[in-house]
């Protein structure tokens, strides 16, 4: 990695996962344990996909949350009370189910915090519910811009990047190295719409043009008709914006069609789950990773990787880190506020910088005040056919780390006009 330019078993319908104290707690700076105030546990409700197209992402975010809660409880819990994780399967694409589960977690289970969702449209819907109920919510991995932009709420925070941040991070590399004519294959829902819009905007500033594109339904298995149209358009770059299993299917078929020999294949967001799901010959292209496990010179990353490998046998992905940072955000926010009151915690998190043991990236990460968007590093580079024998999961070559403030735009550009309870 270089920093030259400075970035089996069927699950039950409702699973309640209780975390136990672990001896492997992080040594966060300053005292964390606060004398117990009242009885009962502090509940974090995770409403995320455990089935469908985005199941792998949702499960890895859950694993990150689990590790965080183990560490939090080992340090005395949240405000001296044990923390508990309650998990609901939102499914990958049903907003009605996600909303129903969010209401159940808030109304019946009385969660103190709501977390989710991988699917941007579901995250938006959950944010509306959380705002209606006055519950603090952390969105680990739903990227569409409005969540911390035009639809922002005082009580909704986001760990993952906005789609515009991802587009801004990679567009210049693609224009400079591969060409200005782009064809898009885009998932037909909130995430895909804003990601393509972000890519078009970033490309246009650099002289890039759109020569065509298609919107594809979530859960598409056959991309042949879209790929044939892309080939006919003869772009310099085929921009693949699909995610999860859809991305696996699209990239596999693009290589089967030999399109990678005709033009460059690339995109914005890429994930280790997708690269691991591809055959070696289909691990191609230039992308943005939002976090990467191989950061040999960044303190605490090796410890985090080791702890996740103990739990899963695999290295953590960006999704694992999303869940980890989201759960720690809840605990650290309560600590700063000395309260479980949502308004007090939201105020305490304005401009809050994650400690290095949680940020796990060269330049750290902070929540931008008046937007509640985490501003981290972004990792630009190229997919690798395979890793070395001793590191088979090293499937991404990071060539450039982009500092979040360089690509986040201004607060005014986000469209967020946050209002607070009176």
N, C-alpha and C positions, 0 to 999 in steps of 0.2 A: 504494500500500500504506500502511495506517496501522498504528500500534502502540499504539492508544489503550488497550487493556486488556491489553496484553501478556498465536505459533506460525507373384529371380534365381538365385543360385548355391546349389546344395544343399550343406549342410555335411557333411563327412565324419563318420563315426560317432565318431571320436575326433580332435579338433582340438588340435594343440599350437601355442600362440601364444607366440612368443618376442618379448619387448619389447626394443627397442634404446634406447641412451642418447639422451636428448632434451635440447636446449638450454633447454627451457622449464621447468626445475625450479622448484618453489616454494622460497622462502627461509624454511625453517622455522627457528624460533629455536634457537640453540645449535648446536654442532658435531654433525654427523650421521655423517660418515664415520668408520668405525672400522677400524683396521688389519686386514687379512685374517687370518682364523683358519682354516686348513685350505683344502683345495681343493674345487672343485665349486660348483654353483649352489645357491641357496636356492629351493625349489620351492613355489609356491602352487597348490593344485588347486581349480579352480572346478567344482562339480557342480551345474548349473543348467539350466533348460529353455531349449532353443534351438528347439524345435518345440512345436506345440500351442497351447492357449488362452493360456498365459503366455509365449510365445516372445518377444514384444516386450519384456516386462519383463526376461527373462533376458538378452537380447542387450544391453540398455542397462546392466544391472549389469556385464556383461562389459566393455563399453566403458569404464566408470568404473574397473574394475580395470586395464585396459590403460594408461590415462593415468597412474594412480598408479604403476605399475611403471616406466613411462618416466621419470617424475620421480625415483623412488627410485634407479634405475640411474644417472641423470645425477648424482646426489649421492654415488655410490660404492657403491650396492647395499645389501644388508642385512648388517651386520657385515663390510663390505668385500668381500662376494661378490655376484656378479650374481644378480638375482632373475628368475625365469622363471614364466610363467603357463601351466598346463596346464588345458585345458578339456574337460569331458565333458558331453554332452547327457543330462540326467536324464529328459527328456520332461517334460510339464506335470503329469502326475498318476499316474505309476507308481512307487510306493514301492520295489518290488522292483528296478526299474532304477536308481533313485537310490542304493540301498544297494549294489548290485553295482558301480556306478561309483565310489562312495566307497571301497569296499574295494580296487578296482583302483588308484585313485590312491595310497592309503596303502601297500598291500602291494607292488605292482609298481613304481609310479613313485616311491615313497619321498618323498612330499611332506612338507614341514615344516609346512604349514598347510593346512587344508581350509576351503573357503568354499561357501556355499549354504544354503538354497534358497528360491526365490520361493514355492513351495507349502509351506505350513506343515506339512502332514503329512509331506512329504518331508524338510523341515528337521528335524523331530523324529526321524525314523528315522535320518538322517545323524548327528544328535547322539549317538544311542546307539552308533553305530559308532565315532565319534571318541572317545567316552569309553572304550569297550572297548579302543581302540588307544592311548589316551593322547596323542592328537594335538590340538593347539590348533585350534579351529574358530571361525570368525566367520560368523554367519548375517546376510547383508546384508538380506534382505527377506521372511522368513517370520514372520508376525505373531502367531500364536496364543499366548496367555498362558503356557501351561505350559513353553514353551522356556526362559524365564528365570523360571519360577514353580515349579509343583509338580514339574516334570521337570528342573529346572535341574541343570547340571553345572559343576564347577570349571573345565573347559576350554572351555566353549561360551559365546561372547559374541554379543550381537545388536546390530545397528545400528538397524534399523527399530523403530518403536514397538510396544508391546503393543496388543492390540485394546481393552483396557480404557482405556488412555490416550487412544486415538482417540475412544472413546465419551464419555469424560468431557469431552473438549475441545469437543464439538459439541452435546451433549444440551441444555444450558441455552439455547443460542441457538434451537434448534428448538422447545422448549417455550414459550419466551417469545414468539417471533415467529410461530409457525405452529400451535400447538395440542398437546394432550396425548394424542390418540388416534392410535396408530401401527399400521401394517400392514407386515409384513416380507417381503421376498423375499431369500432367503439361500442361498448355496452350501452344498451338503450335504457338508461335510468340516470338518476341524479349525478352519480359519480362520473360516469362516462361523458355526460353532457358537459359538465364543468371542466373536466380534464381536457377534452378536445377543444373547448373554447379557450382554455388557458394556453394550450399548445399553439393554436392558431394566432392568438394575440402575441405570444412570445416570438413566434416565427416571423410574423408580419413586421415587427420592429427591426428585424434583421434581413428583410427582403425575401422572406419565405412565402410560398404560396401553396394553397390547397388545390390539388388536381382531381380530387374526388374523395369519396368515403361512403361508409355504410354504418348504420346502427344495427346492432345484433342483439337479439333477445337474451336475457340472462338464462344460462343453461343450454346454450347452443352447443350441439355436438358436431354438426357438419358445417364447416366454413367454406366449402369448395366454391359455392356461387360467389361469395365475397372475394375470395382469392383470385378467381378468374377475372373479375372486374378490376381488381387491383393490378393484375398483370397487364391488362389491356390499357390501363392508364399510364403505364410506364413511368412511375415516379422515380425520384432519386432515393427516397426513403419511404418504406411502408411503416406507418406508425401504428403499432398494435397497442391498444389501450385496454384490452380485456384483462380480467384478473381471475385468480383461482383456477378451477378446472377449465373454465372457458379459455384462459390463456394457454394452458397446456394443450388443449385440443387445437387451438388456432396455430400455435407455433409448430406443432408436430406436422400439421397438414401443410403449412407454408413450406417447410423443408421437403416434404414428400412431393410437392409441386415444383421443387427446385427454384423457388422464388428468391431464396437467399443467394443464389448465384447470379440473379438478374439485377437486384438492387439491395440496398442495405435495409435490414429490419431492425427496428428500434422502438422506443416508446419512452414513457415517463416512469411510472411506478413499476418496479419489478420486485419479486419476493423469492426468498430461498425455497419456500414450499413449492413454488412453480418450477424452479430450476431442478429441484430434486425429483419432481414428477415427470420431467422430460427425459427422453433418451439422449445420450451424449451429443449426437449430431444436431439436435435441435436446441442445444444450449448456445444461443447465438445472440448477438445484438448489443446495443448500447442503451443503458437504462439508468434509473435512479434507485438506489437502495436508501431506505430511511434510517436504517441502523444496520451495522454489520458486526458479526461476532469476532472477526479477526482484526483486532486493533492492538498490536503488540506493545505499543508505546503509551497506551492510555491506561491510567491507573484504574484498578478495580474490575476491568472488563474480564480478565482471566478468571477471577473469582466467581463472577456471575456465570460465565460459561461453564465452569466446573460444577457449580450448584445445579444448573439446569441439566447438565449431562448426568448427574447423579440421579435426578428424577426421571429422565426420559431416555437416556442413552444416546441423545442427539444434542447437537449444539443449538443454542437459542437462535431464533429468527427475529426479524424486526417486530413481528407480531408478539413474540414472547416479551420483548422489551416494552412494547406498547402497554400490555396488561400489567407488567411489573411497575412501570412508571405511573400508570393510572391509579393503582391501588396505593402506592406510596404517596401520591398527591393527596389523596383523601386523608391519610394519617398525618402527613406533614402540615396540611392545611388546618386540621383540627388542633394540632400542637401549637401552631402560630396564633390561632384564634383563642386558644384555651377554652374551646367551646365546640359543641356539635351543632350549633345554630348555623343554618345554611348561609344566611346573609353575612354573618361574622366571618365564616370560613372563606366565602367568596371575596370579601374585602381583604382578608389576610393574604390571599393568593395573587392579588394584583401586583404584577411585576416580580413575582416570586421566582427565584433561581433554584432549580433542583440541585441538591448537593451532588458532588462528583460521584458518590457511590450509587446514585440513582441515574444521573444523566448519562454516564458511561459513553462519553464522546469527547473529542479533543477540546472543543470550545464551550462545553456545557450546554445548558438549555434553560430558557426562562419563559414564564407565561407573560405575554405582552399585556400590560395594563389596558383596560377599557376594551379589550377584545377577547381575552381568555384563551388565546391561541399560543401553544408552545412554539418557541422559536429555537430550533436545534441546528445541528449540522446536517447536511445531506451528502450522500456518497454517490458520485457519478463514476461509471466505469462500464466494463464489458463482461458479459457472461463467459464462463469458461467451460469447455467440453468436459473436463474432469479435474479434480484436485489431485494433489500429490498423494502418494500411498499413505503417508502418515496424517494427512488432512483431507480425506475424501470429500468432506462437506464444504471445502473452500472452492466454491463454484462461481465466484465473482471477483474480478480484478478491479479494485478501486483505483482509479487513475487521478481523481480530483475530489477533494473535500471542499464543499461549498458552505460558507457560513450562512446560517439562516437569515440574519438581518440583510444580507446582500440580495436576497431573492424574495423577501416577504412583502415588499412594497410598503407603502405608507398606511397608517391606520385609516386615513380618509379613503384610500383606494379600496379597502376591504368592504366599505359600505356599512360597517358595524356602527350602530347608534344605540348604545346600551342604556337602558333605563333601569333604575333600581327601585325596589319597594319603598314606599314612603313610610 
